[in-house]
Amino acid sequence: MGLCVIISNPPKINMIWTKISMTGKLRALDNQAIERLWRTLKVDEVYLNDYESMIEARQWIGMFIEQYNSIRPHASLERLTPNMMYFGTKDLVQAI
């Protein structure tokens, strides 16, 4: 069974069908990580800004996510960035 996501963009409504996918045994941990990301995105970016358009919102949110992954250290990753963990480096310049 899929999940229907409705994207309202007047005067047209787009419906996108997607499959819900979890990794199995560790799905609770997957959910915890993504819920934390969404909370951080909302609190640190979305709620603080009044975007003029969807294009502007996408640009600012994209920049926030880039900064979140490559510059912002995470306590749960022993003060490393997600990019540092993914690329296996402790050098910030290599991770950016």
Secondary structure, DSSP 8 states (H G I E B T S, - for coil): -EEEEEEEETTEEEEEEEE----STTHHHHHHHHHHHHHHHIIIIITT---SSHHHHHHHHHHHHHHHHHTS-BGGGTTB-HHHHHHT---HHHH-
